[in-house]
Amino acid sequence: QVPLVESGGGLVQAGGSLRLSCAASGSRLGITGVGWDRQVPGRSRELVARITTGDDTTYADLVKGRFTMSRDSAKNTVYLQMNSLKPEDTAVYYCYLRRFGREYWGQGTQVTVSS
Protein backbone atom coordinates (compact mmCIF):
# COMPACT_ATOMS: atom_id res chain seq x y z
CA GLN A 1 0.00 0.00 0.00
CA VAL A 2 1.05 3.53 -0.72
CA PRO A 3 -0.46 5.68 2.00
CA LEU A 4 -2.13 8.80 0.72
CA VAL A 5 -3.12 11.37 3.30
CA GLU A 6 -5.62 14.01 2.26
CA SER A 7 -6.42 17.22 4.08
CA GLY A 8 -8.23 20.48 3.51
CA GLY A 9 -11.85 19.46 3.23
CA GLY A 10 -14.61 21.20 5.12
CA LEU A 11 -17.73 23.29 4.92
CA VAL A 12 -17.86 26.35 2.69
CA GLN A 13 -20.56 28.59 1.30
CA ALA A 14 -21.38 28.58 -2.39
CA GLY A 15 -18.93 30.77 -4.26
CA GLY A 16 -16.18 30.09 -1.77
CA SER A 17 -12.88 28.29 -2.12
CA LEU A 18 -11.08 25.35 -0.60
CA ARG A 19 -7.67 23.84 -1.18
CA LEU A 20 -7.15 20.12 -0.80
CA SER A 21 -3.75 18.56 -0.23
CA CYS A 22 -2.58 15.00 -0.61
CA ALA A 23 0.76 13.73 0.61
CA ALA A 24 2.04 10.40 -0.64
CA SER A 25 4.62 8.42 1.23
CA GLY A 26 7.19 6.24 -0.46
CA SER A 27 9.35 6.59 -3.53
CA ARG A 28 8.49 8.77 -6.50
CA LEU A 29 9.65 5.97 -8.79
CA GLY A 30 7.03 4.38 -11.00
CA ILE A 31 4.42 7.07 -10.57
CA THR A 32 2.52 7.48 -13.83
CA GLY A 33 -0.59 9.28 -12.67
CA VAL A 34 -1.85 11.46 -9.85
CA GLY A 35 -5.14 13.19 -9.38
CA TRP A 36 -8.42 13.60 -7.60
CA ASP A 37 -11.76 11.81 -7.77
CA ARG A 38 -14.99 12.47 -5.91
CA GLN A 39 -18.02 10.49 -4.91
CA VAL A 40 -21.52 11.34 -3.79
CA PRO A 41 -23.42 8.68 -1.80
CA GLY A 42 -25.38 6.46 -4.15
CA ARG A 43 -23.36 7.48 -7.18
CA SER A 44 -20.21 6.17 -8.84
CA ARG A 45 -16.86 7.72 -8.12
CA GLU A 46 -15.97 10.25 -10.81
CA LEU A 47 -12.75 11.77 -12.05
CA VAL A 48 -12.13 15.37 -11.09
CA ALA A 49 -8.57 15.92 -12.31
CA ARG A 50 -5.59 13.91 -13.53
CA ILE A 51 -1.95 14.53 -14.31
CA THR A 52 -0.29 11.75 -16.25
CA THR A 53 3.28 11.07 -17.35
CA GLY A 54 2.93 13.59 -20.16
CA ASP A 55 2.31 16.32 -17.57
CA ASP A 56 -1.00 17.12 -19.21
CA THR A 57 -3.77 17.90 -16.77
CA THR A 58 -7.27 16.67 -17.51
CA TYR A 59 -10.32 18.08 -15.76
CA ALA A 60 -13.89 16.94 -15.62
CA ASP A 61 -16.10 19.26 -17.64
CA LEU A 62 -18.06 20.19 -14.52
CA VAL A 63 -15.00 21.67 -12.81
CA LYS A 64 -13.08 23.20 -15.72
CA GLY A 65 -12.23 26.81 -15.11
CA ARG A 66 -12.97 26.53 -11.39
CA PHE A 67 -10.61 23.82 -10.11
CA THR A 68 -6.84 23.76 -10.58
CA MET A 69 -4.61 20.84 -9.79
CA SER A 70 -0.94 21.24 -9.06
CA ARG A 71 1.84 19.16 -7.62
CA ASP A 72 5.09 19.49 -5.78
CA SER A 73 7.13 16.48 -6.85
CA ALA A 74 9.88 17.18 -4.35
CA LYS A 75 7.32 16.87 -1.56
CA ASN A 76 5.31 14.06 -3.16
CA THR A 77 2.28 16.26 -2.68
CA VAL A 78 -0.58 17.21 -4.97
CA TYR A 79 -3.10 19.97 -4.47
CA LEU A 80 -6.56 20.78 -5.71
CA GLN A 81 -7.53 24.44 -5.59
CA MET A 82 -11.30 24.69 -5.80
CA ASN A 83 -12.82 28.08 -6.52
CA SER A 84 -16.37 29.22 -7.18
CA LEU A 85 -17.66 26.18 -5.37
CA LYS A 86 -21.23 25.08 -5.99
CA PRO A 87 -23.56 22.94 -3.84
CA GLU A 88 -23.27 20.21 -6.48
CA ASP A 89 -19.53 19.99 -5.72
CA THR A 90 -20.44 18.48 -2.35
CA ALA A 91 -18.82 15.06 -2.19
CA VAL A 92 -16.06 13.03 -0.63
CA TYR A 93 -12.88 13.84 -2.50
CA TYR A 94 -10.24 11.14 -2.93
CA CYS A 95 -6.62 11.53 -3.83
CA TYR A 96 -5.50 9.15 -6.60
CA LEU A 97 -2.12 7.67 -7.42
CA ARG A 98 -0.98 5.18 -10.03
CA ARG A 99 2.38 3.62 -9.27
CA PHE A 100 3.92 0.72 -11.20
CA GLY A 101 0.53 0.11 -12.76
CA ARG A 102 -1.35 -0.17 -9.49
CA GLU A 103 -4.00 2.33 -8.49
CA TYR A 104 -4.42 3.75 -5.01
CA TRP A 105 -6.92 6.08 -3.39
CA GLY A 106 -6.72 7.90 -0.09
CA GLN A 107 -9.27 7.70 2.68
CA GLY A 108 -11.19 10.68 1.36
CA THR A 109 -12.00 14.13 2.68
CA GLN A 110 -15.49 15.57 2.87
CA VAL A 111 -16.26 18.78 1.02
CA THR A 112 -19.64 20.34 1.74
CA VAL A 113 -20.84 23.43 -0.10
CA SER A 114 -23.87 25.16 1.36
CA SER A 115 -26.25 27.21 -0.72
N, C-alpha and C positions, 0 to 999 in steps of 0.2 A: 504494500500500500504506500502511496505517496500522500502524506497528509497535506490537506489543503485547509487553511484556516481563513475563513471570511470574517469581515467586520464592516461596520458602517451602516447597517440597516437601521430602520426606525420608522417613526411616524412623522409625516410631513404633510403640509397642506398642498392642495393642488396649485401648480405653478412654482412650487419650491424645488429645491435641489438636494441631492444626496450624493455622497461619494462612497462607493464600496471598494474595499481592498481585499486582496487575496494573496496570502503568503504561502508559497510551496516549499516544503523542506526537501532535502535531497539534492542530487546532482542536476545540473542543467543539461547534461548529456541526454540525447535521445528525444528531447522535447520537440514535437512537430505541430503542436497546436495548443493554444490557450484561449480561454474565453469565458463567457457568462451565458447561462441559461436561466429560465425562470419557469415557475409552475404555479398554477392556481389550482386549489382543491377541485377534484373532479375533472380536470383537464390534463392533457398530455404536457410533458415538459417541452418547452420551445426554446429555440436558439435566440439569444439576444445579440451577441457579438462574438466574433472569432478572429483571431490572428493565426495564420498558418505559417509554414516555413518560408513562404514567399513574402512575408511581412505585409501582405494585403489584409486589410481589416474589412470584414463583412458584418453588416448590421441587418437586423430584421427591419422590414419596411416600417413597422409600427414605431420604431425608435429612432429612425434615421433623422439626423438634424437636431436631435435632443440629447442623445446619449453619445459619449465618447469613451472609447476604451484605450488605455495606454498600458505600458509595461516598463518596469525597471528590471532589466535582465540581471544586473549585478546583484540585486536584492531578491531575485526570484519572486517578484511581486507584480501582480497586475491590478489595474484599477478600472472602475467603471464610474465615470462622472455622469450623473443623470440630472438633466435640467428640464425645466418646464414639465414637471411630473404631472401625470393625470391619474384620476382614480383607477382607471383601467390598467395602470402599471402596477397596481397592488398584486404582490405575489411573493413567493419565496424565491430568492435569487441564489443560484448555485454557481460557484466557480468551477471551471472545467479545465482539464489538462489531458493532453495525449502524449504519452511518453513510451517510446519503444513499441508503438502500436497499441498500447493499452490505454483505455479511457478511465479517467477518474473524475469524481465530483466531490466537492466539499459538503459540509453538513447543511449548508444553506443559511441564509440570513433573511429575515422577514422585512419586507418593505411595504408600508401601508401609506397610501395617499388618500387623505380625506378631502371631500368636496366642500 
